[in-house]
Amino acid sequence: MTRDQIGKAIIDIIQDILPDEDFSALKPEVKLRDQIGLDSMDFLDIVMELRKRYGVEVPEGDYPKLATLNSCVEYLEPKLAGK
């Protein structure tokens, strides 16, 4: 997957979890929790969807690496290479 595809996949997952949120002004370098109504349970749902859809395991210690859209893409890029 390319970086753009990974970013779109993350947004798709978040949109499935928070369908009423507006993602049109999402800034990739700002923490997701500061931009949208994302709580800790929603975040865990994102992690579970990454595992379900793409087979990516995210250890709890790595959760801070998924704070922004940019950091999500950076973290997931090597894990999704070739998918």
ABEGO torsion letter per residue (X at the ends): XBAAAAAAAAAAAAAAABAABBAAABBAABBAAAABBBBAAAAAAAAAAAAAAAGBBBBAAAAAAAABAAAAAAAAAAAABGX
